[in-house]
Amino acid sequence: MALYNESSPILSIIVPIYNSECFLEQCLTSIRDQTFENWECWLVDDGSTDTSGKICDEYGKVDSRFKVIHKTNEGLVNARITGIKASKGTFIGFVDSDDWIEPDMYENMIFGARQNSSVDIVVTGIIQESHGSKYLEERPINTLGIISPIEAVTHMLTRRIFAWELWCKIYKRSLFDKESFAEILTKGEDLYTTINVFKRANKILCLQNFSYHYRLHPASMSHTTSGVDDFSFLQAIKLSIQCLRGYPAFVCEYFYKWYFTLLIDRLVDMYIHKREQYTKEIQYIHQEIILSIDKRYIYNVPSKIKLLYNFMSKKNGLVTLGYRWEKMRLKFEKLSLRSDELYIFGTGYGSELVLAWLEKYNIKIDGFLVSDAFFNENIFHGYKVVKLSNVNITHRNVSVIIGALSGKEHEIRYILSTKGYGSFYWPFILKYILDYNHIIEVYKDELLKQVCVEQ
């Protein structure tokens, strides 16, 4: 065990802090109680308006290894840069002020780095929690061992074993320079830094320990999201793409497909739900689709993505989408006026979208319609759920709006027609809705296959 040496600590721990009084003491106590002792910890109070700054000062008075910097609020990235500039350690580690760590975390990481001279970065497993309760299972990081930067980046991009956030890792100080951070980012900043730092590393050691407790809660410095943050994350991916020199083509392809799919998904989502609120942002994303996509990397995407690209890459794409949106609204109104009863078929994501659209236009429905062998609940979003066989349509004008994403509507049309329903409508706008999470998981599977072939 190395005792603390103020002039040359082995490890510098950077903790950026902003209004973290509820969790800060648990975080700092977990650092203070480390079995590895030769560390310094820079507490960067980024203009907190609660008692966080006072808590930092108290820890600094009791333990000289805690160094406190009080500064005006300039954001998470700037706080980390400030801490790195002030630090002296051979290795750099990061802890978020609302998280906490196991007592032997840094001892195990430093030992691993010293046992393997080729290792520049050490990663430990995380336990993702929500207010102290385990939120996700521990991830099987122990299968990796010592890996290359390409393997590490691939696993971080999939987020199935470990993530790209800077915490839960230690880095040789020499990996960081002024190009390692992008202060303009408010979300995805760790993705950009990871892409820059990992490509400079020789080897990465992945420990089997689960030592970092990552807390999910709404007030977190790095977990907060907003409409502005959505665009910051898009920008983080775009900036990361510009730093991919040295990475193999399959990593570049993944980034382009990811960026393109996210652009399409955000464009459609904002146009459908927040068109009036995000007019400028919608125009920006549309221009990105037209001007910034390298077509070499998106040939191997699902057919629906290609369809959306062919549609959205045209200058009049938004105008056409607006025309089809208005046409759908008029169809909804006609169905409502001429129907004795109006149902939405299905209880999936598409059905929820249809309900939101109808409620936006003050169009009432009588309930949700489901097939006889599907969905056992009687109420969905406050409306009754009725099975097809229980609706008598002989003497009533019953209309059905099909709430299915593209690819299933034909089958549902057939089912309805065989049951005697003559009036049903599938909103064509659903053709543009992506199952974004599923598509990204497919991309991740392809990425992992590629890295196995390369390695």
C-alpha positions as CSV (number, residue, x, y, z in Angstrom):
1,M,0.0,0.0,0.0
2,A,1.5,3.4,-1.0
3,L,1.3,6.1,1.6
4,Y,0.3,9.6,0.6
5,N,3.0,11.7,-1.0
6,E,1.8,15.3,-1.4
7,S,4.5,16.2,-3.9
8,S,4.0,13.2,-6.2
9,P,0.7,11.4,-5.6
10,I,0.2,8.3,-7.8
11,L,-3.4,9.0,-8.5
12,S,-5.4,12.2,-9.0
13,I,-9.2,11.9,-8.6
14,I,-11.3,14.6,-10.2
15,V,-14.8,15.3,-8.8
16,P,-16.8,18.0,-10.6
17,I,-19.6,19.3,-8.3
18,Y,-22.7,21.2,-8.8
19,N,-25.5,21.3,-6.2
20,S,-24.9,17.8,-5.0
21,E,-25.5,18.3,-1.3
22,C,-27.9,15.3,-1.0
23,F,-25.3,12.8,-2.2
24,L,-21.9,14.5,-1.8
25,E,-20.9,13.2,1.6
26,Q,-21.4,9.6,0.6
27,C,-19.3,10.2,-2.5
28,L,-16.4,11.9,-0.6
29,T,-16.5,9.4,2.3
30,S,-16.1,6.5,-0.2
31,I,-13.0,8.2,-1.6
32,R,-11.6,9.0,1.8
33,D,-11.9,5.4,2.9
34,Q,-9.9,3.9,0.0
35,T,-7.4,1.3,1.0
36,F,-5.0,2.8,-1.6
37,E,-3.7,5.9,0.1
38,N,-1.4,7.7,-2.3
39,W,-4.0,9.9,-4.0
40,E,-5.1,13.5,-4.2
41,C,-8.7,14.4,-4.9
42,W,-9.6,17.7,-6.6
43,L,-13.1,18.9,-5.6
44,V,-14.2,21.4,-8.3
45,D,-17.2,23.3,-7.0
46,D,-18.7,24.6,-10.2
47,G,-20.7,27.5,-8.8
48,S,-23.0,25.5,-6.5
49,T,-25.8,27.4,-4.9
50,D,-26.5,24.8,-2.2
51,T,-24.2,23.7,0.6
52,S,-22.0,21.6,-1.7
53,G,-19.1,24.1,-1.4
54,K,-19.2,24.1,2.4
55,I,-19.2,20.2,2.4
56,C,-16.1,20.3,0.2
57,D,-14.3,22.7,2.5
58,E,-15.1,20.5,5.6
59,Y,-13.5,17.5,3.9
60,G,-10.5,19.5,2.9
61,K,-9.9,20.7,6.5
62,V,-10.1,17.1,7.9
63,D,-8.0,15.4,5.1
64,S,-5.4,17.4,3.3
65,R,-5.6,15.0,0.3
66,F,-8.9,16.8,-0.6
67,K,-8.1,19.9,-2.6
68,V,-11.0,22.4,-3.2
69,I,-11.5,24.7,-6.1
70,H,-14.5,27.1,-6.0
71,K,-15.3,28.6,-9.4
72,T,-18.1,30.2,-11.4
73,N,-20.5,27.8,-13.1
74,E,-19.0,26.8,-16.5
75,G,-20.3,23.3,-16.9
76,L,-19.1,19.7,-16.3
77,V,-16.4,19.6,-19.0
78,N,-14.8,22.8,-17.8
79,A,-14.8,21.6,-14.2
80,R,-13.0,18.4,-15.2
81,I,-10.4,20.4,-17.2
82,T,-9.8,22.6,-14.2
83,G,-9.2,19.6,-12.0
84,I,-6.8,18.0,-14.4
85,K,-4.8,21.2,-14.8
86,A,-4.4,21.4,-11.0
87,S,-3.5,17.8,-10.5
88,K,-0.1,16.1,-10.1
89,G,-0.9,12.3,-10.3
90,T,0.6,9.8,-12.7
91,F,-2.9,8.4,-13.2
92,I,-6.2,10.3,-13.5
93,G,-9.5,9.1,-12.2
94,F,-13.0,10.6,-12.2
95,V,-15.9,10.2,-9.9
96,D,-19.3,11.9,-10.3
97,S,-20.4,13.8,-7.2
98,D,-23.6,11.7,-6.8
99,D,-21.9,8.3,-7.2
100,W,-19.8,6.3,-4.8
101,I,-17.1,3.7,-5.0
102,E,-16.0,0.5,-3.2
103,P,-13.1,0.8,-0.7
104,D,-10.7,-1.3,-2.7
105,M,-11.5,0.1,-6.1
106,Y,-8.4,2.2,-6.7
107,E,-6.1,-0.3,-5.0
108,N,-7.2,-2.9,-7.5
109,M,-6.9,-0.6,-10.4
110,I,-3.5,0.8,-9.6
111,F,-2.2,-2.8,-8.9
112,G,-3.5,-3.9,-12.3
113,A,-1.8,-1.0,-14.0
114,R,1.5,-1.7,-12.3
115,Q,1.4,-5.4,-13.0
116,N,1.0,-4.7,-16.8
117,S,3.4,-2.1,-18.2
118,S,1.6,-2.0,-21.5
119,V,-1.6,-0.9,-19.9
120,D,-2.5,2.8,-20.1
121,I,-6.2,2.5,-19.0
122,V,-7.9,0.3,-16.3
123,V,-11.6,-0.2,-16.3
124,T,-13.7,-1.6,-13.4
125,G,-17.3,-2.9,-13.5
126,I,-20.2,-0.7,-12.5
127,I,-23.4,-1.2,-10.6
128,Q,-26.1,1.0,-11.9
129,E,-28.5,2.1,-9.2
130,S,-31.5,4.2,-8.5
131,H,-31.4,6.0,-5.1
132,G,-29.4,3.1,-3.6
133,S,-31.4,0.2,-5.1
134,K,-29.8,-1.9,-7.8
135,Y,-31.3,-0.8,-11.1
136,L,-29.6,-3.1,-13.6
137,E,-27.7,-6.3,-13.1
138,E,-23.9,-6.3,-12.9
139,R,-22.3,-6.5,-16.3
140,P,-19.9,-9.4,-17.1
141,I,-16.7,-7.4,-17.6
142,N,-14.5,-10.3,-16.3
143,T,-14.5,-12.0,-19.7
144,L,-12.3,-9.4,-21.3
145,G,-9.0,-9.0,-19.5
146,I,-6.3,-7.0,-21.4
147,I,-7.7,-5.7,-24.7
148,S,-6.8,-3.3,-27.5
149,P,-8.2,0.2,-27.8
150,I,-10.4,-0.9,-30.8
151,E,-11.9,-3.7,-28.7
152,A,-12.5,-1.3,-25.8
153,V,-14.1,1.3,-27.9
154,T,-16.4,-1.3,-29.6
155,H,-17.5,-2.6,-26.2
156,M,-18.1,1.0,-24.9
157,L,-20.2,1.9,-28.0
158,T,-22.5,-1.1,-27.4
159,R,-22.7,-0.3,-23.7
160,R,-23.4,-4.0,-23.0
161,I,-20.3,-4.5,-20.8
162,F,-19.1,-1.1,-19.9
163,A,-19.9,2.4,-21.0
164,W,-18.0,5.4,-22.4
165,E,-18.4,7.6,-19.3
166,L,-15.0,8.7,-17.9
167,W,-15.7,7.4,-14.4
168,C,-15.0,3.8,-13.5
169,K,-11.6,4.1,-15.2
170,I,-8.1,5.3,-14.5
171,Y,-5.9,6.8,-17.2
172,K,-2.3,7.6,-17.6
173,R,-2.0,11.3,-17.4
174,S,-0.1,11.5,-20.7
175,L,-3.3,10.4,-22.6
176,F,-4.9,13.8,-22.0
177,D,-4.2,17.0,-23.9
178,K,-6.2,20.2,-24.9
179,E,-7.9,18.2,-27.7
180,S,-9.4,15.6,-25.3
181,F,-12.4,17.7,-24.3
182,A,-15.1,19.7,-26.1
183,E,-16.5,22.3,-23.8
184,I,-19.4,23.2,-26.1
185,L,-21.0,19.9,-25.3
186,T,-23.6,19.5,-22.6
187,K,-24.5,15.9,-23.4
188,G,-22.3,13.1,-24.9
189,E,-19.2,14.9,-23.8
190,D,-17.7,11.7,-22.4
191,L,-18.2,9.9,-25.7
192,Y,-16.1,12.6,-27.5
193,T,-13.4,12.4,-24.8
194,T,-13.3,8.6,-24.8
195,I,-12.9,8.4,-28.6
196,N,-9.9,10.8,-28.4
197,V,-8.2,9.3,-25.3
198,F,-8.6,5.6,-26.1
199,K,-7.0,5.8,-29.5
200,R,-3.8,7.0,-27.8
201,A,-3.7,4.1,-25.4
202,N,-1.6,1.0,-25.9
203,K,-3.7,-1.6,-24.0
204,I,-6.7,-1.5,-21.7
205,L,-7.1,-3.7,-18.7
206,C,-10.7,-4.7,-17.7
207,L,-11.0,-5.9,-14.1
208,Q,-13.6,-8.4,-12.9
209,N,-14.5,-6.3,-9.9
210,F,-17.8,-4.3,-9.7
211,S,-16.6,-1.3,-7.8
212,Y,-18.3,1.8,-9.1
213,H,-21.8,2.7,-8.1
214,Y,-23.5,4.8,-10.7
215,R,-26.6,6.5,-9.4
216,L,-29.6,7.4,-11.6
217,H,-31.7,10.4,-10.4
218,P,-33.3,13.4,-12.1
219,A,-31.0,16.1,-10.5
220,S,-27.7,14.5,-11.6
221,M,-25.1,16.8,-13.2
222,S,-24.6,14.4,-16.1
223,H,-28.0,12.7,-16.3
224,T,-30.3,15.7,-16.9
225,T,-31.8,15.8,-20.4
226,S,-33.7,18.4,-22.3
227,G,-34.5,19.4,-25.9
228,V,-31.2,21.3,-26.0
229,D,-29.3,18.3,-24.7
230,D,-30.8,16.1,-27.6
231,F,-29.0,18.4,-30.0
232,S,-25.8,18.4,-27.9
233,F,-25.7,14.6,-28.1
234,L,-26.1,14.8,-31.9
235,Q,-23.2,17.2,-31.9
236,A,-21.2,14.9,-29.7
237,I,-21.6,12.1,-32.3
238,K,-20.7,14.5,-35.2
239,L,-17.6,15.8,-33.4
240,S,-16.6,12.2,-32.6
241,I,-16.9,11.2,-36.2
242,Q,-14.4,14.0,-37.0
243,C,-11.9,12.3,-34.6
244,L,-12.1,8.8,-36.1
245,R,-8.7,8.9,-37.9
246,G,-6.9,5.7,-36.8
247,Y,-10.0,3.7,-36.2
248,P,-11.0,0.9,-38.6
249,A,-13.7,1.4,-41.3
250,F,-16.3,-0.7,-39.4
251,V,-16.1,1.7,-36.4
252,C,-16.6,4.7,-38.8
253,E,-19.5,2.9,-40.4
254,Y,-21.1,2.3,-37.0
255,F,-20.8,6.0,-36.1
256,Y,-22.3,7.2,-39.4
257,K,-25.2,4.7,-39.2
258,W,-25.8,5.7,-35.6
259,Y,-25.7,9.4,-36.4
260,F,-27.9,9.1,-39.4
261,T,-30.5,6.9,-37.7
262,L,-30.6,9.3,-34.7
263,L,-31.0,12.3,-37.0
264,I,-34.0,10.6,-38.7
265,D,-35.5,9.5,-35.4
266,R,-35.2,13.0,-33.8
267,L,-36.5,14.7,-36.9
268,V,-39.6,12.7,-37.1
269,D,-40.2,12.7,-33.3
270,M,-39.8,16.5,-33.1
271,Y,-42.0,17.1,-36.2
272,I,-44.7,14.9,-34.8
273,H,-44.7,16.0,-31.2
274,K,-43.0,19.4,-30.9
275,R,-43.2,21.0,-34.4
276,E,-44.1,24.5,-33.1
277,Q,-41.5,24.4,-30.3
278,Y,-38.5,23.3,-32.3
279,T,-38.9,24.8,-35.8
280,K,-35.2,25.9,-36.1
281,E,-33.9,22.6,-34.7
282,I,-36.1,20.7,-37.2
283,Q,-34.6,22.7,-40.1
284,Y,-31.1,22.1,-38.7
285,I,-31.5,18.4,-38.6
286,H,-33.0,18.3,-42.1
287,Q,-30.0,20.2,-43.4
288,E,-27.7,17.7,-41.6
289,I,-29.4,14.8,-43.4
290,I,-29.0,16.5,-46.7
291,L,-25.4,17.8,-46.4
292,S,-23.5,15.8,-43.7
293,I,-24.2,12.1,-44.3
294,D,-21.4,10.1,-46.0
295,K,-23.5,7.7,-48.2
296,R,-20.6,5.2,-48.3
297,Y,-21.5,4.2,-44.7
298,I,-25.3,3.9,-44.9
299,Y,-25.8,1.4,-47.7
300,N,-26.1,-1.4,-45.2
301,V,-29.0,-0.1,-43.2
302,P,-32.6,-1.4,-42.9
303,S,-34.9,-0.7,-45.9
304,K,-37.0,1.6,-43.8
305,I,-34.0,3.8,-43.1
306,K,-33.2,4.0,-46.8
307,L,-36.8,4.9,-47.5
308,L,-36.7,7.7,-45.0
309,Y,-33.3,8.9,-46.3
310,N,-34.7,9.0,-49.9
311,F,-37.6,11.0,-48.6
312,M,-35.9,13.3,-46.1
313,S,-32.8,14.0,-48.2
314,K,-34.9,16.0,-50.6
315,K,-35.1,19.8,-50.1
316,N,-38.9,19.6,-50.1
317,G,-39.0,16.7,-47.7
318,L,-40.4,18.7,-44.8
319,V,-43.0,20.3,-47.0
320,T,-44.2,16.9,-48.2
321,L,-44.3,15.6,-44.6
322,G,-46.4,18.6,-43.6
323,Y,-48.8,17.9,-46.4
324,R,-49.2,14.3,-45.4
325,W,-49.6,15.3,-41.8
326,E,-52.5,17.7,-42.7
327,K,-54.1,15.0,-44.8
328,M,-54.0,12.6,-41.9
329,R,-55.6,15.2,-39.6
330,L,-58.5,15.7,-42.0
331,K,-58.9,11.9,-42.2
332,F,-59.2,11.7,-38.5
333,E,-61.8,14.4,-38.4
334,K,-63.9,12.7,-41.1
335,L,-63.8,9.4,-39.3
336,S,-64.9,11.0,-36.1
337,L,-67.8,12.8,-37.7
338,R,-69.2,9.8,-39.6
339,S,-68.6,7.0,-37.0
340,D,-70.9,5.9,-34.2
341,E,-67.8,4.4,-32.5
342,L,-64.1,5.0,-33.1
343,Y,-61.4,2.6,-31.9
344,I,-57.7,2.4,-32.1
345,F,-56.4,-1.1,-33.0
346,G,-53.5,-2.3,-30.9
347,T,-51.8,-1.2,-27.7
348,G,-48.3,-0.7,-28.8
349,Y,-46.1,2.3,-29.5
350,G,-47.9,3.2,-32.7
351,S,-51.3,3.1,-31.0
352,E,-50.0,5.4,-28.3
353,L,-48.8,7.8,-30.9
354,V,-52.3,7.7,-32.6
355,L,-54.0,8.4,-29.3
356,A,-51.7,11.4,-28.7
357,W,-52.5,12.8,-32.1
358,L,-56.2,12.4,-31.7
359,E,-56.2,14.0,-28.3
360,K,-54.2,16.9,-29.7
361,Y,-57.1,17.5,-32.1
362,N,-59.7,16.9,-29.5
363,I,-61.0,13.8,-31.2
364,K,-62.6,11.3,-28.8
365,I,-62.3,7.5,-29.1
366,D,-64.4,4.8,-27.6
367,G,-61.5,2.5,-26.7
368,F,-58.7,0.2,-27.9
369,L,-59.4,-2.8,-30.1
370,V,-57.2,-5.9,-29.8
371,S,-57.2,-9.4,-31.3
372,D,-58.9,-12.1,-29.2
373,A,-55.6,-13.7,-28.2
374,F,-53.8,-10.5,-27.2
375,F,-53.7,-8.2,-24.2
376,N,-55.5,-9.2,-21.1
377,E,-55.9,-5.8,-19.5
378,N,-59.3,-4.1,-19.5
379,I,-58.1,-0.5,-19.4
380,F,-55.3,1.2,-21.4
381,H,-54.5,4.9,-21.0
382,G,-57.8,5.3,-19.3
383,Y,-59.8,3.8,-22.2
384,K,-61.6,0.4,-22.3
385,V,-59.9,-2.4,-24.2
386,V,-62.2,-4.5,-26.3
387,K,-61.5,-7.8,-28.1
388,L,-62.5,-8.1,-31.7
389,S,-65.1,-10.9,-31.1
390,N,-66.9,-8.7,-28.5
391,V,-67.8,-5.9,-30.8
392,N,-71.1,-6.2,-32.6
393,I,-70.8,-4.2,-35.8
394,T,-73.9,-5.5,-37.6
395,H,-76.0,-2.4,-37.0
396,R,-73.4,0.2,-36.0
397,N,-71.0,2.4,-37.9
398,V,-67.7,1.3,-36.2
399,S,-64.4,2.8,-37.5
400,V,-60.9,1.6,-36.6
401,I,-57.6,3.5,-36.8
402,I,-54.8,1.0,-37.1
403,G,-52.0,1.9,-34.6
404,A,-49.3,-0.3,-36.1
405,L,-45.9,0.7,-37.4
406,S,-45.0,0.0,-41.0
407,G,-44.8,-3.7,-41.9
408,K,-47.8,-4.9,-39.9
409,E,-50.6,-2.9,-41.3
410,H,-51.4,-5.3,-44.1
411,E,-51.9,-8.2,-41.8
412,I,-54.1,-6.2,-39.5
413,R,-56.2,-4.9,-42.4
414,Y,-56.8,-8.5,-43.4
415,I,-57.8,-9.5,-39.9
416,L,-60.3,-6.5,-39.7
417,S,-61.8,-7.2,-43.1
418,T,-62.4,-10.9,-42.2
419,K,-64.2,-9.8,-39.0
420,G,-66.6,-7.6,-41.0
421,Y,-65.0,-4.2,-40.4
422,G,-65.4,-2.1,-43.5
423,S,-64.1,1.2,-42.2
424,F,-60.5,1.2,-41.1
425,Y,-57.6,3.6,-41.7
426,W,-53.9,3.2,-41.3
427,P,-52.2,6.7,-40.8
428,F,-49.5,6.8,-43.4
429,I,-47.4,8.9,-41.1
430,L,-46.6,5.8,-39.1
431,K,-44.5,4.7,-42.1
432,Y,-41.9,7.2,-40.9
433,I,-41.8,6.1,-37.2
434,L,-38.7,4.1,-36.4
435,D,-38.2,1.4,-33.8
436,Y,-35.0,3.2,-32.9
437,N,-33.8,1.1,-30.1
438,H,-34.2,-2.2,-32.0
439,I,-32.3,-0.7,-35.0
440,I,-29.4,0.4,-32.9
441,E,-29.1,-3.0,-31.2
442,V,-28.8,-4.5,-34.7
443,Y,-26.0,-2.1,-35.5
444,K,-24.3,-3.1,-32.2
445,D,-24.5,-6.8,-33.1
446,E,-22.8,-6.0,-36.4
447,L,-20.1,-4.0,-34.7
448,L,-19.3,-6.8,-32.3
449,K,-19.1,-9.3,-35.1
450,Q,-16.7,-7.0,-37.0
451,V,-14.3,-6.5,-34.0
452,C,-14.2,-10.3,-33.5
453,V,-13.1,-10.8,-37.1
454,E,-10.5,-8.0,-36.9
455,Q,-9.0,-9.2,-33.7
